Amino acid sequence: MTFSKRNKTLSGQSKSHQDDAPTPKGAKTTPKSTSKKLQDIVVEALEDSKAEDIVRLELDGKSAIADEMIVATGRSNVHVSSITDKLIEKLKENGHRDLRVEGQQQCDWVLVDAGDVIIHIFRPEVRIFYNLEKLWSPDAPNEQQA
């Protein structure tokens, strides 16, 4: 399990500094590097919006729905709404237009599906109740293959 100073990664593996290296000019981007850029955009937008307790859950080997799940907390319904609005704006600015958003009217729990990354933004008590980190942690059972 690795932790950075502003957000947490639950992967069971440590990240190398090579993952943070910029892509050389003219180099082709692979799906993994595109996914990494998307993850970085999401975390930056969440941090800029003062989201709390940002946790990154790697889904490799767990599920085919996405590469990573990011969970964050807003202090109130208004804060969750504001975080969501800023996140969607930032994603669209970076060319990610095919977003699916659920729960934005109530703002207790908002899910933003950005394709390779799924983002959950909770109010604190709702996050505690659903406890997605435990459900998707590295110690949780792997997805069953049919």
C-alpha positions in Angstrom: 0.0 0.0 0.0 1.4 3.4 -1.0 0.5 6.8 0.2 1.3 10.3 -1.1 1.1 13.4 1.0 -2.2 14.6 -0.5 -3.9 11.4 -1.5 -3.8 7.7 -0.9 -3.3 4.8 -3.3 -4.5 1.4 -2.3 -2.8 -1.0 -4.7 -0.7 -3.2 -2.6 2.3 -2.1 -4.7 4.6 0.9 -4.5 4.8 3.3 -7.4 8.0 4.0 -9.1 9.1 7.5 -9.9 9.3 6.5 -13.6 5.4 6.6 -13.6 5.7 10.4 -13.0 8.1 11.1 -15.9 6.6 13.3 -18.6 5.9 11.7 -22.0 8.6 12.7 -24.5 7.5 15.0 -27.3 6.3 13.0 -30.2 6.1 9.8 -28.3 3.0 7.7 -28.8 0.7 7.4 -25.9 -0.5 4.0 -24.9 -3.9 3.3 -23.2 -2.1 3.0 -19.9 -0.4 6.4 -20.2 -3.7 8.0 -21.3 -5.4 6.5 -18.3 -2.6 7.8 -16.0 -3.1 11.3 -17.5 -6.8 11.1 -16.8 -6.2 10.0 -13.2 -3.8 12.9 -12.7 -6.3 15.4 -14.1 -9.0 14.0 -11.7 -6.8 14.1 -8.6 -5.6 17.6 -9.4 -9.3 18.8 -9.9 -10.3 17.2 -6.6 -7.4 18.8 -4.7 -8.1 22.2 -6.3 -11.7 21.9 -5.1 -10.6 21.1 -1.6 -12.0 17.5 -1.6 -10.9 15.6 1.5 -9.6 12.1 2.0 -8.8 11.4 -1.7 -8.2 7.6 -2.1 -7.1 6.0 -5.4 -8.1 2.3 -5.8 -6.4 0.4 -8.6 -8.8 -2.0 -10.2 -6.3 -4.0 -12.2 -7.3 -7.7 -11.8 -10.3 -6.7 -9.8 -12.7 -5.5 -12.5 -12.9 -4.7 -16.2 -15.1 -1.6 -15.6 -12.2 0.8 -15.2 -8.5 1.0 -14.4 -8.9 3.0 -11.3 -11.5 4.2 -8.9 -11.0 7.5 -7.0 -13.0 8.2 -3.9 -13.2 11.7 -2.3 -15.3 13.5 0.4 -17.0 16.9 0.4 -18.0 18.5 3.6 -21.6 19.1 2.6 -24.1 18.7 -0.2 -23.1 22.1 -1.6 -19.4 21.2 -1.4 -20.0 17.8 -3.1 -21.9 19.7 -5.9 -19.1 22.3 -6.3 -16.4 19.5 -6.4 -18.5 17.7 -9.1 -19.0 20.8 -11.2 -15.3 21.7 -11.1 -14.3 18.1 -11.9 -16.6 17.9 -14.9 -15.4 21.3 -16.1 -11.7 20.2 -15.8 -12.4 16.9 -17.6 -14.2 18.6 -20.5 -11.4 21.2 -20.8 -9.0 18.3 -21.3 -11.1 16.6 -24.0 -13.0 14.1 -21.9 -16.6 14.8 -23.1 -18.2 11.4 -22.8 -18.9 11.6 -19.1 -21.7 9.9 -17.2 -22.8 11.5 -14.0 -25.2 10.1 -11.4 -26.5 11.5 -8.1 -25.8 15.2 -8.9 -29.4 16.3 -7.9 -29.1 15.0 -4.3 -25.3 15.4 -3.9 -25.0 12.8 -1.1 -23.0 10.5 -3.4 -22.1 11.6 -6.9 -20.6 9.1 -9.3 -18.7 10.4 -12.4 -17.8 7.7 -15.0 -14.9 9.0 -17.1 -14.3 5.7 -18.8 -11.0 4.4 -17.5 -11.5 6.2 -14.2 -14.6 6.2 -12.0 -14.9 8.9 -9.4 -17.1 8.8 -6.3 -17.7 12.0 -4.3 -19.4 11.5 -1.0 -20.7 13.4 2.0 -18.7 12.1 5.0 -21.5 10.0 6.6 -22.5 8.5 3.3 -18.9 7.5 2.6 -18.6 5.8 6.0 -21.8 3.9 5.4 -20.9 2.5 2.0 -17.1 2.0 2.7 -16.1 1.5 -0.9 -12.4 1.4 0.1 -13.0 -1.8 2.0 -15.1 -3.4 -0.8 -12.5 -2.6 -3.5 -9.3 -2.9 -1.4 -6.4 -5.2 -2.5 -7.5 -7.7 0.1 -11.0 -8.0 -1.4 -11.7 -11.1 -3.6 -11.0 -10.8 -7.3 -13.8 -10.6 -9.9 -15.1 -14.1 -10.9 -14.4 -15.0 -14.5 -17.4 -16.6 -16.3 
